[in-house]
Amino acid sequence: MSPDPAMPSALQSPSWSDAPSSWICRFAASLAPGASVLDVACGTGRHMAWLAARGCRVTGVDRDASVLAQAAHHGSVVQADLEDGSPWPLTGQVYDAVLVTHYLWRPLFPHLLASVRPGGMLLYETFAAGHGRIGRPARPEFLLRPGELLQMLAGEAQHWRVLAYEDGLEPEGRRVMQRLAARRMPAGIEPADLPLELMRLPA
């Protein structure tokens, strides 16, 4: 999302960059051309551009019409305020991957999970507890609690296989981040029996 002085949702940081997240690129590189991807709080579309260049069909959601005008060059866009109590704007839509970066609005967690089709991935990356000692965001409601992304899956653990997870201070010491890559189980398959090809981690 675009910068917001009140920071109700757009989690701003001095390290804000137009370059795509290496975490997102690491896992989304496995998506086949034509894969459908939802980018939540897409901003100007830094990930949409990278994914579209790889042949993915990308949908971006944001509340800011000015940034969506740029994001629309890379795929479909939906203008919606995800925090005002309105219904989820994409009810019934499922995607091969759902990604969220630098954004946290906990009431959306069930909608994010439901938007991943069986066999698809959820890719999440945002600031975590402790980051406030380094920079913005600093308020606890904008920072993931320790293990919170794993806890998000706890109620549906039988439906998800965690591919990778990180929670801590980055080596450069500039950000405290929490990251998750998880795959939704295809119907009738237990997490331990996920086909090996769907468990493959990026090199």
C-alpha positions in Angstrom: 0.0 0.0 0.0 1.0 3.6 -0.4 2.5 5.5 2.5 0.0 6.6 5.2 0.9 9.0 8.0 -1.4 7.2 10.4 -0.1 3.8 9.3 -3.4 1.9 9.9 -2.3 -0.7 7.4 0.6 0.2 5.2 3.5 -0.9 7.2 6.2 1.6 6.3 9.9 1.3 6.9 13.1 3.0 5.8 13.9 -0.2 3.8 10.8 0.2 1.6 11.8 -0.7 -1.9 10.3 -1.0 -5.3 12.2 -4.2 -5.9 10.3 -7.5 -5.4 10.9 -9.4 -2.1 13.5 -12.1 -2.4 11.2 -14.3 -0.2 8.4 -13.9 -2.7 10.6 -14.4 -5.7 12.2 -17.5 -4.1 8.9 -19.4 -3.9 6.9 -17.8 -6.6 9.5 -18.8 -9.2 8.0 -22.3 -9.1 4.7 -21.0 -10.5 4.0 -22.1 -14.0 3.1 -19.6 -16.7 -0.7 -19.0 -16.5 -0.8 -19.5 -12.7 -3.3 -17.2 -11.0 -1.9 -15.0 -8.2 -3.5 -12.6 -5.7 -1.4 -9.8 -4.3 -3.0 -8.3 -1.2 -2.2 -4.7 -0.5 -0.4 -4.6 -3.8 0.6 -1.0 -3.8 2.1 0.1 -7.1 2.5 -3.5 -8.2 6.2 -4.4 -7.6 5.3 -8.1 -7.3 2.6 -7.9 -9.9 5.2 -6.7 -12.4 7.6 -9.5 -11.6 4.9 -12.2 -11.7 3.4 -10.9 -14.9 6.8 -10.9 -16.6 6.9 -14.6 -15.8 3.5 -15.2 -17.4 1.3 -15.3 -14.3 -2.2 -13.9 -14.2 -2.1 -11.5 -11.4 -4.9 -9.7 -9.4 -3.9 -6.9 -7.0 -6.1 -5.5 -4.2 -5.5 -2.1 -2.6 -7.5 0.8 -1.3 -5.5 3.5 -2.9 -6.7 4.4 -6.4 -3.5 6.3 -7.2 -1.2 3.3 -6.8 -3.7 0.9 -8.5 -3.4 3.0 -11.6 0.2 1.9 -11.8 -0.5 -1.7 -10.7 -3.1 -2.0 -13.5 -0.3 -2.1 -16.0 0.5 -5.6 -14.8 -2.8 -7.3 -14.2 -6.3 -6.9 -12.9 -6.9 -4.6 -9.9 -9.6 -4.3 -7.3 -10.0 -1.1 -5.2 -11.2 -2.0 -1.8 -10.7 -0.9 1.8 -9.9 -4.2 3.5 -10.2 -2.7 7.0 -13.5 -0.9 7.0 -15.7 -3.9 7.8 -16.9 -4.4 4.2 -17.2 -7.9 2.9 -14.1 -9.6 1.4 -14.2 -8.3 -2.2 -13.1 -11.7 -3.7 -15.5 -14.1 -2.1 -15.4 -17.5 -3.9 -12.3 -16.7 -5.8 -9.3 -19.0 -5.4 -5.7 -18.7 -6.7 -2.6 -20.7 -7.2 -0.8 -18.3 -4.9 -1.8 -15.6 -2.5 1.0 -13.2 -1.4 1.1 -10.5 1.3 4.1 -8.3 2.0 4.5 -5.4 4.5 0.9 -5.6 5.5 -1.0 -6.8 8.5 -4.7 -6.9 9.2 -5.5 -9.9 11.3 -9.2 -10.1 10.5 -8.2 -11.0 6.9 -6.4 -14.2 7.9 -9.4 -16.6 7.2 -10.0 -14.9 3.9 -6.4 -15.3 2.9 -6.4 -19.0 3.7 -9.7 -19.6 1.9 -8.3 -17.9 -1.2 -5.6 -20.5 -1.8 -6.7 -23.3 -4.1 -5.8 -26.9 -3.1 -2.1 -27.4 -4.1 -1.5 -23.6 -4.1 0.7 -21.5 -1.9 0.4 -18.8 0.7 3.4 -16.5 0.8 3.5 -14.0 3.7 6.2 -11.5 4.8 5.9 -8.6 7.2 7.4 -6.9 10.2 7.6 -8.8 13.5 7.8 -8.1 17.2 11.1 -6.3 18.0 11.2 -4.2 14.9 10.0 -1.2 16.8 13.4 -0.9 18.4 14.8 -0.3 14.9 12.2 1.7 13.1 8.7 1.9 11.9 6.2 0.3 12.3 6.6 0.2 16.1 3.1 -0.2 17.5 2.4 -3.8 18.5 -0.8 -4.0 16.5 1.3 -3.6 13.3 3.8 -6.3 14.3 3.4 -10.0 14.1 3.7 -11.8 17.4 6.3 -14.6 17.7 5.1 -17.6 15.8 1.9 -15.8 14.7 1.9 -16.9 11.1 2.3 -20.5 12.2 -0.6 -20.0 14.6 -2.7 -18.7 11.8 -2.5 -22.2 10.2 -3.0 -24.0 13.5 -6.8 -24.4 13.2 -6.3 -25.9 9.7 -3.1 -27.7 10.2 -4.4 -30.8 8.5 -4.9 -28.7 5.3 -1.4 -27.1 5.1 2.2 -28.1 4.7 4.7 -25.4 5.9 7.5 -25.2 3.3 9.6 -22.6 5.1 9.4 -20.2 8.0 11.5 -17.4 9.4 11.1 -15.1 12.4 13.9 -12.8 13.6 16.4 -10.0 12.9 17.8 -10.0 9.4 21.6 -10.4 9.1 22.0 -6.7 8.1 20.3 -5.8 11.4 17.8 -3.4 9.7 14.5 -5.3 10.1 12.8 -7.9 12.2 10.7 -9.9 9.9 8.5 -12.9 10.0 8.0 -15.0 6.8 5.9 -18.0 5.8 5.6 -20.2 2.7 2.9 -22.8 3.0 1.1 -25.1 0.6 -2.5 -25.9 0.8 -3.0 -29.7 0.7 -4.8 -31.2 -2.3 -8.0 -32.9 -1.4 -7.6 -36.3 0.2 -3.9 -35.9 0.9 -2.4 -35.6 4.3 0.5 -33.2 4.9 3.0 -36.1 5.4 1.9 -37.6 2.1 2.3 -34.4 0.0 3.9 -35.4 -3.4 7.6 -34.7 -3.2 7.5 -32.3 -6.2 5.1 -30.1 -4.2 7.6 -30.1 -1.3 10.5 -29.0 -3.4 12.3 -25.9 -2.0 13.9 -23.4 -4.3 17.6 -23.7 -4.7 
